[in-house]
Amino acid sequence: MAARRMFAPGLLAARFFNQVRPRLPSRKGFILNRSLLTPQQTFRCSGGTSNYSQPKGDGSLYALVVGITALGAGVYVYITLRKDRDRFKERIVSLSTSFEGKHEDLKTTGSKEDATQTGEKAESQGEIETSQLKASATSAVLTHVPYILIGGGTASFAAARSIRARDPGSRVLIISDELDLPYMRPPLSKELWFSDDPDVSETLRFKQWNGKERSIFFQPSSFYVSPEELMSSEHGGVSVLTGKKVVHMDVRENKVKLDDGTLISYEKCLIATGGTPRNLPSIERAGENVMQRTTLFRRVSDFRSLSNLSSSIDSITIIGGGFLGSELACALARKGRQTGLEVIQMFPESGNMGKVLPEYLSHWTTEKVRGEGVNVMSDAVVKFVSYQNGKLNISLKDGRQVQTDHIVAAVGLEPNTELAKSAGLELDGDFGGYRVNAELQARNNVWVVSLLFCAFQLLSCSK
Ligand SMILES: Cc1cc2nc3c(=O)[nH]c(=O)nc-3n(C[C@H](O)[C@H](O)[C@H](O)COP(=O)(O)OP(=O)(O)OC[C@H]3O[C@@H](n4cnc5c(N)ncnc54)[C@H](O)[C@@H]3O)c2cc1C
């Protein structure tokens, strides 16, 4: 911008100079191209310098004009640069003020621990922590948004991208009860564990199959418009309200209510609230000590805590033989090769992923998992769990006993359908998902996606 402006006076001066120049004599000492002269002028000048009769004072007039032009240009450049510098300073001050403001908000609205963590990290790290600062955004500034997506997972993010692709100026609000911007969950049980970076639980970066490194976040925070600016931004955009839960829906009035009491109306709403990991009744019954030593693995925070924990304990037991349980067992066993961590995996089936694989493949997989260093216990049904002398005791139905320091329960997912009650939406009696039509619509202007819906016409449930 400044560069362009600096050219402007230069161009003016050049134009002026060109207008003046053809009338000037082609004398030694003057920068003048003869080819620029009109034939008349050339003719007039053809007699050479000695024959040329110049009106007295023309040379000094030229010098004066060039001098004034150059001086004017200099002054103009100086003023422009100064203004640009002042504007730059103002911008930096306003940015740092808004950062501090957001930081303060976070301290007062979030839990003390979360706020301290987020604030400290935000100063030292880029992408992730800046994205978490979005949690401080106040929802009170928003009263109406054309598109509201409830849930900050893959389904919502994909929907936001599709809406923006079809309706480029649209304004989309994602409301998530997690503190992070939308991210992909699969690396939490895979690639992140195989990273060589000792700070991986902070950077959350992993190598993809093609060898390229990337963050688990779908987009950096710069991709999103802040909720405060969503309705005024010229080209719309996608905003994320993090750390906010939708607790009530009024599908007649087209409104959602957040856990901080804010009401926001919409034109179209998507329920993409995913699911919550199930626990075993025997663990839930076992009391606080057992619950504190049990992880239900789903979020970034679970990856972080399990990653830290796995370096400080002697033994961990994964209950569940599905994809998640088997992936985590292999990942932890790999880590255990360096730290000496004992990894046990137990499940009721006769082999790993026995519910989805034919028996021969399930047994082949089990051998592979054992080869990774996992102590696989098949046909294992947990009867009860207790805590004694700093250890968890897992009693199996067949009488086997296992002592361990920590449990990861990977025993399935319960669809998050609490909103159905307040919204008056039907749930499927057999499968528990929202009932929707073939276009995934539950009501006028309300759609449901991912593992939550159960279509009337499809006669099958996505769970
Ligand atoms: C560790 C792990 C590994 C996986 N690996 C694979 C894989 O390799 N391949 C594969 O296909 N799938 C995999 N999955 C499953 C896949 O991640 C899920 O299918 C996917 O996350 C579903 O996305 P979603 O957006 O529907 O729901 P979710 O990811 O569950 O997102 C829903 C979001 O909504 C939020 N929410 C819920 N209720 C509310 C509310 N009332 N207000 C505001 N926010 C709310 C939740 O906190 C959550 O953030 C994996 C899952 C996990 C956990």
The ligand as a Gaussian input file, in Angstrom:
#p B3LYP/6-31G(d) Opt

LIG

0 1
 C       -9.931000     -42.291000      19.496000
 C      -10.871000     -42.436000      18.346000
 C      -10.424000     -42.967000      17.145000
 C      -11.281000     -43.098000      16.068000
 N      -10.813000     -43.611000      14.890000
 C      -11.645000     -43.721000      13.838000
 C      -11.188000     -44.228000      12.589000
 O      -10.020000     -44.586000      12.451000
 N      -12.059000     -44.292000      11.571000
 C      -13.365000     -43.886000      11.708000
 O      -14.121000     -43.961000      10.752000
 N      -13.829000     -43.413000      12.872000
 C      -13.010000     -43.316000      13.933000
 N      -13.485000     -42.836000      15.125000
 C      -14.883000     -42.442000      15.230000
 C      -15.098000     -41.062000      14.695000
 O      -14.183000     -40.191000      15.284000
 C      -16.509000     -40.645000      15.002000
 O      -17.339000     -41.384000      14.185000
 C      -16.687000     -39.185000      14.747000
 O      -15.954000     -38.486000      15.706000
 C      -18.137000     -38.812000      14.841000
 O      -18.188000     -37.433000      14.639000
 P      -19.425000     -36.581000      15.133000
 O      -19.162000     -35.178000      14.744000
 O      -20.680000     -37.189000      14.676000
 O      -19.464000     -36.740000      16.713000
 P      -18.385000     -36.368000      17.789000
 O      -17.022000     -36.495000      17.251000
 O      -18.746000     -37.160000      18.993000
 O      -18.651000     -34.829000      18.043000
 C      -19.791000     -34.371000      18.730000
 C      -19.413000     -33.134000      19.491000
 O      -20.577000     -32.520000      20.005000
 C      -20.324000     -32.105000      21.342000
 N      -21.628000     -32.011000      22.014000
 C      -22.421000     -33.009000      22.432000
 N      -23.563000     -32.514000      22.957000
 C      -23.480000     -31.172000      22.873000
 C      -24.352000     -30.112000      23.246000
 N      -25.540000     -30.334000      23.784000
 N      -23.948000     -28.842000      23.032000
 C      -22.748000     -28.584000      22.463000
 N      -21.888000     -29.560000      22.074000
 C      -22.252000     -30.835000      22.269000
 C      -19.424000     -33.197000      21.864000
 O      -18.705000     -32.779000      22.989000
 C      -18.524000     -33.399000      20.676000
 O      -17.480000     -32.455000      20.670000
 C      -12.639000     -42.696000      16.214000
 C      -13.095000     -42.182000      17.434000
 C      -12.229000     -42.026000      18.489000
 C      -12.711000     -41.443000      19.769000

